Amino acid sequence: MNSGSDSGVKKPKRITIETIKEMIAKHENGARVSDLAMQYDMATSAICTILRNKEALKAADVAKGVTILTKQRPKLLDEVEKLLLVWINQKKLAGDSVNETIICEEALHIHRDLLATLPSTSTASVEEFKVSRGWFDKFRQRTGIHSVIRHGEAASLDKKATEDFVKEFNKFVEGEGYVSHQVFNCDETGPFWKKMPKRSYITQEEKTLPGHKPMKDRLTLLLCAKASGDCKIKPLLVYHSESPRVFKRNNVLKAKLPVMWRANSKAWVT
């Protein structure tokens, strides 16, 4: 019957290296051990242990959020994470959105760039950097980056009305005796192909992400196909420009595109 006593056991508190450095600096500026223990909610013996090893801790150059010093953690990885955090800040200031995939791709690019600067004798001993979901979750916890929604216009969809229409249409097809080869579905979609993702990761210090004017450069696609799936009509694409400059620069022939190209000042099907 030691469940009651176990519940009162206090788990050891893990603090980051940067917090430890802050603690050492305060002690060197005259703060007492007892005051530090009270401020950081730690035992005085733990504070004394930190102060005994303060030279090694002060010399530690690690990424933000690292809580322990180990020989197993490569210094190159610390450098990657520090540069990655700088890059996330730059993207935020530029108004760009970054998600998990983009961050992981940038981490690989930074690692490759740093690897290229090392001598050939050093690269042989460097372990392969695997940008896994586990690494990203730990990086997120260490640095405090979090995902927020970038506010903008939102579209709503009446899901129930959509489901009711499908049922009514199926009844109509069966009642009229049509087969799937006689049924065509034609619909348009208007993607804003320059629009940024709604969510983005920002640093621990930031609480919200400023809104931005969403890109309105759109095009309209009209798609048509048989219900049987054996016939697809060539899509119709409507853009606001009859001959975009990029077509002229790259000698693009509209007749050879996999769509029928048409122009409208508002990129709508009229």
Secondary structure in CASP SS format (residue, H / E / C, confidence):
PFRMAT SS
TARGET T0000
AUTHOR 0000-0000-0000
METHOD secondary structure of the structure
MODEL  1
M C 1.00
N C 1.00
S H 1.00
G H 1.00
S H 1.00
D H 1.00
S H 1.00
G C 1.00
V C 1.00
K C 1.00
K C 1.00
P C 1.00
K C 1.00
R C 1.00
I C 1.00
T C 1.00
I H 1.00
E H 1.00
T H 1.00
I H 1.00
K H 1.00
E H 1.00
M H 1.00
I H 1.00
A H 1.00
K H 1.00
H H 1.00
E H 1.00
N C 1.00
G C 1.00
A C 1.00
R C 1.00
V H 1.00
S H 1.00
D H 1.00
L H 1.00
A H 1.00
M H 1.00
Q H 1.00
Y C 1.00
D C 1.00
M C 1.00
A C 1.00
T H 1.00
S H 1.00
A H 1.00
I H 1.00
C H 1.00
T H 1.00
I H 1.00
L H 1.00
R H 1.00
N C 1.00
K H 1.00
E H 1.00
A H 1.00
L H 1.00
K H 1.00
A H 1.00
A C 1.00
D C 1.00
V C 1.00
A C 1.00
K C 1.00
G C 1.00
V C 1.00
T C 1.00
I C 1.00
L C 1.00
T C 1.00
K C 1.00
Q C 1.00
R C 1.00
P C 1.00
K H 1.00
L H 1.00
L H 1.00
D H 1.00
E H 1.00
V H 1.00
E H 1.00
K H 1.00
L H 1.00
L H 1.00
L H 1.00
V H 1.00
W H 1.00
I H 1.00
N H 1.00
Q H 1.00
K H 1.00
K H 1.00
L H 1.00
A H 1.00
G C 1.00
D C 1.00
S C 1.00
V C 1.00
N C 1.00
E H 1.00
T H 1.00
I H 1.00
I H 1.00
C H 1.00
E H 1.00
E H 1.00
A H 1.00
L H 1.00
H H 1.00
I H 1.00
H H 1.00
R H 1.00
D H 1.00
L H 1.00
L H 1.00
A H 1.00
T H 1.00
L C 1.00
P C 1.00
S H 1.00
T H 1.00
S H 1.00
T H 1.00
A C 1.00
S C 1.00
V C 1.00
E C 1.00
E C 1.00
F C 1.00
K C 1.00
V C 1.00
S C 1.00
R H 1.00
G H 1.00
W H 1.00
F H 1.00
D H 1.00
K H 1.00
F H 1.00
R H 1.00
Q H 1.00
R H 1.00
T H 1.00
G C 1.00
I C 1.00
H E 1.00
S E 1.00
V E 1.00
I E 1.00
R C 1.00
H C 1.00
G C 1.00
E C 1.00
A C 1.00
A C 1.00
S C 1.00
L C 1.00
D C 1.00
K H 1.00
K H 1.00
A H 1.00
T H 1.00
E H 1.00
D H 1.00
F H 1.00
V H 1.00
K H 1.00
E H 1.00
F H 1.00
N H 1.00
K H 1.00
F H 1.00
V H 1.00
E H 1.00
G H 1.00
E H 1.00
G C 1.00
Y C 1.00
V C 1.00
S H 1.00
H H 1.00
Q H 1.00
V C 1.00
F E 1.00
N E 1.00
C E 1.00
D E 1.00
E E 1.00
T E 1.00
G C 1.00
P C 1.00
F C 1.00
W C 1.00
K C 1.00
K C 1.00
M C 1.00
P C 1.00
K C 1.00
R E 1.00
S E 1.00
Y E 1.00
I E 1.00
T C 1.00
Q C 1.00
E C 1.00
E C 1.00
K C 1.00
T C 1.00
L C 1.00
P C 1.00
G C 1.00
H C 1.00
K C 1.00
P C 1.00
M C 1.00
K C 1.00
D C 1.00
R C 1.00
L C 1.00
T E 1.00
L E 1.00
L E 1.00
L E 1.00
C E 1.00
A E 1.00
K E 1.00
A C 1.00
S C 1.00
G C 1.00
D C 1.00
C C 1.00
K E 1.00
I E 1.00
K E 1.00
P E 1.00
L E 1.00
L E 1.00
V E 1.00
Y E 1.00
H C 1.00
S C 1.00
E C 1.00
S C 1.00
P C 1.00
R H 1.00
V H 1.00
F H 1.00
K H 1.00
R H 1.00
N C 1.00
N C 1.00
V C 1.00
L C 1.00
K H 1.00
A H 1.00
K H 1.00
L C 1.00
P C 1.00
V C 1.00
M E 1.00
W E 1.00
R E 1.00
A E 1.00
N C 1.00
S C 1.00
K C 1.00
A C 1.00
W C 1.00
V C 1.00
T C 1.00
END
